[in-house]
Amino acid sequence: MIEGGALTVPLLNETEWHVSEIAVALTVIRKPTTEELEESESHTEKRPDETVIYRMRAAAVPWATTVFSAPESRDCSRG
C-alpha cells in the first residue's frame, strides 16, 4: 500500500526464519496522456514504465505478521 508518503508491506512470516530485510520492486505502468496520443498518431512510442526497488528492514519473527515500510521515493500522482 502507498499511503501518506510511504510504501507499506505487511508480511506474514510462515517460516522458522527470522526475516530482517526484504526487497520490493514497484513498477508504475505509464499510460499515454491525451496530448501524447494526439502527438504520436504517426508512431506508437510510449513513455517507458518506471521501476523502483525498495529495500526494507524490520524484525519479522517466525509465525508472525510484521509491517515493513519505506518512504515512497517517487511521485505516484505523476501517472
C-alpha positions as CSV (number, residue, x, y, z in Angstrom):
1,M,0.0,0.0,0.0
2,I,1.2,3.5,-0.7
3,E,-0.2,6.0,1.8
4,G,1.0,9.2,3.4
5,G,4.2,9.2,1.5
6,A,5.3,5.7,2.5
7,L,5.2,2.2,0.9
8,T,3.9,-0.3,3.4
9,V,4.1,-4.1,3.1
10,P,2.7,-6.4,5.7
11,L,4.5,-9.7,5.7
12,L,3.3,-13.0,7.2
13,N,6.5,-14.9,8.0
14,E,5.3,-18.5,7.9
15,T,8.8,-19.9,8.4
16,E,11.1,-20.7,11.3
17,W,13.5,-18.0,9.9
18,H,13.9,-14.5,11.4
19,V,13.5,-12.1,8.4
20,S,15.2,-8.8,8.7
21,E,15.2,-7.3,5.2
22,I,13.0,-7.6,2.1
23,A,13.3,-6.1,-1.4
24,V,10.2,-4.9,-3.1
25,A,10.1,-3.9,-6.8
26,L,7.3,-1.3,-7.6
27,T,6.6,-0.8,-11.3
28,V,4.4,2.1,-12.5
29,I,2.8,1.4,-15.8
30,R,2.8,4.5,-18.0
31,K,-0.4,5.3,-19.9
32,P,-0.1,7.9,-22.6
33,T,-1.9,11.2,-21.9
34,T,-4.5,12.5,-24.4
35,E,-1.9,15.1,-25.6
36,E,0.7,12.3,-26.1
37,L,-1.8,10.3,-28.1
38,E,-2.6,13.2,-30.4
39,E,1.1,14.0,-30.9
40,S,2.1,10.4,-31.7
41,E,-0.5,9.5,-34.3
42,S,2.3,8.8,-36.7
43,H,4.2,6.4,-34.4
44,T,3.4,4.1,-31.5
45,E,6.1,5.0,-29.0
46,K,5.1,5.1,-25.4
47,R,6.8,6.6,-22.3
48,P,8.9,3.9,-20.5
49,D,7.5,2.3,-17.4
50,E,9.3,3.1,-14.2
51,T,10.5,0.5,-11.7
52,V,11.8,1.4,-8.2
53,I,13.4,-1.2,-5.9
54,Y,12.8,-0.6,-2.1
55,R,14.9,-2.4,0.5
56,M,13.0,-2.5,3.7
57,R,14.3,-3.5,7.2
58,A,12.2,-4.8,10.1
59,A,12.3,-7.7,12.6
60,A,9.9,-10.3,11.3
61,V,9.9,-13.2,13.8
62,P,8.7,-16.7,12.8
63,W,4.9,-17.2,12.5
64,A,4.0,-13.5,12.9
65,T,3.0,-10.6,10.7
66,T,5.4,-7.7,10.5
67,V,4.9,-4.4,8.6
68,F,7.8,-3.3,6.5
69,S,7.8,0.3,5.4
70,A,9.9,2.7,3.4
71,P,9.5,6.4,2.3
72,E,8.0,6.5,-1.2
73,S,10.8,7.8,-3.4
74,R,8.7,8.9,-6.4
75,D,5.6,10.9,-7.1
76,C,2.9,8.3,-8.0
77,S,0.5,11.1,-8.9
78,R,2.6,11.9,-12.0
79,G,1.0,9.0,-13.7
